């Protein structure tokens, strides 16, 4: 089982300067269209091969995608391995903060 937070709760944490290990699992074209500046990209299509990178950054592990479905699958995968992870319900569709375009 994993926890969830809303995009607004994520925005509050970002604005408060909380250190988060925010991972965006959308594909590269989606990432380039706009992402949260604090996020790093590990696309779902590459996730199993790159899962070891999850803990390459400090902070609470938070997973985001377009709407919350793919990130939920990643959270389920990681939770089954014993990781404490949080899914962003609503994903980028619900995100009201700034976005960065490009790589």
C-alpha positions, 0 to 999 in steps of 0.5 A: 500500500502507498500514500497519496497526496493531491497536486495542491498538497505537493504545491504547498510542500514545494512552496515551503521548500520541503526537500522532495525526491519527486520523480516524473514517470511520464515519457520524454515527450510529455516531460518536455511539454512541461514538468515541475522544476523540482522533478526528475524524469524516470519514464515508466517505459524505463522504470524497471531498468532504472528503479535503482535510481529512485533513491539517488536524491534526498527526501520523501519519494513522490511519484507524479505522471499525467493523471495519477494512473501510471504513477500509482502503478509505480508506487504499487511496484515500489511499495511491494518492495518495501519502499515508502512512496507517495502518489500525486493524485490527479498528476500534472493535470491537477498541477497549478504551480509553475512548469518548466518546458524542455529537458 
